[in-house]
Structure formats: C-alpha cells, structure tokens
Amino acid sequence: MRPVPYKVTESNDSRDRMVGSDTQDIRWTLDHIRQHIKQGLPLVPLFNIDVIEASAERAAVRLREGDHVTRPGGSIAGPVQFALADVATYALILAARHDKAAVTVDLTINFLRPATSLPLVAVAAPLRAGRRLFTAEVRISEETTGRLISQATTNYALSQAG
C-alpha cells in the first residue's frame, strides 16, 4: 500500500491545522498530562486523584484515601465518583487529541453499588472521537476487589484549535 501524500500549509485559521502538527505544540507525555491536570483542575489534589495511565486508547485515574471523599455512612460520595469519571475522560482527550480547551458537555453516571474500599480506579475508553464531540465510557472499580462500582458515559466538546 502506498502512502497518501499530503502537505500542511501555513494558515492563521486554527481549524486548518492538524492536531499536534504545530512545532510549538508541547509533548503530551504522561508526566505533562499529570502536571496539566493537577494545576488546572483544583478538585484533583483536593480529592487525591492521580493519573496513572493516558494514551489514545485508554486513560486511568486512581482515587486515594482523603478527607473529602466519603459521605456519612462511609461510602465514597457520588460527586467524587463523578469527578473521577470526568478527570479520566479529560486525561484520555489530552492523550488522544492534545486538546486542553476541551470541555464537558454531558456526563451520565450510573451508581451500581456503594464503594466502600479505596482506592478506586476509573478507566476511560473512547466510544466515538468526532471532529467536534468526543464520547467515552468510564468504568469505576474498587482496585483491591475489582468490583464494578459505577459506569459513566461522557461527551466533551472539542475546541476549534484542537
């Protein structure tokens, strides 16, 4: 099979640039994604969320023990699981599309059972990566038991700049 020749031309219109082709683009390594998320999302250090994996195929984040993660009764609070799913999807988009301006449009989460042991791990995988919308599925499980705790579907709007 012969490669298809193409040429990227200079343009001031950001929609004409290929994602990641600009020589000024930063390298979206796992360490860079971790740093970007830690600095840009204030709930990440508050909830003790760590990015443990990020690639175009999947991203994973871990929720460690902390003062702000449980609700009365001892289970992990729903809003914390929501944040975990959202951060996992954002890490996936940073790795896959390098789009730091992408924003959540919709996140639907199903709580299947109470999470009673930490750490939790959320794994995000792309379902559809379009030009303007990125849809992913996130599965949140207890790391020690492997029990599925919740499942989410997320939609992010991608920026024009990519």
C-alpha angles and dihedrals in degrees: 000000000000120000115247110244117229139166128213110212128200114263137166090215106092091207089069095060123094112236110263095004096106111102088221092061116114121238107259097215121161090259092051091048090050092051094045092051094044092052098038103042111053094193092063097074092034092057095036095242118168126193104227101171137014129174137135089266101047146351129203132196130186128217111211128193116287146150096258104048107075132071129211106296094039103267123127110269119250095233089055090054089047090054090047091055091046094050092047090054093047091052089051092052093047090053096042103036106012087226108149091173095060113123136198113260099173138357121184116187130188115202105211100178138346116281107228104164132055146251102059121192123207117199119194123197128180118252097177129359108194131170094265106013130049118196123194140173119224125197118194117201139170105259096216098046101025089226113155107240104174142353127211138186116207135191122197128189110228119221122247090239093054 
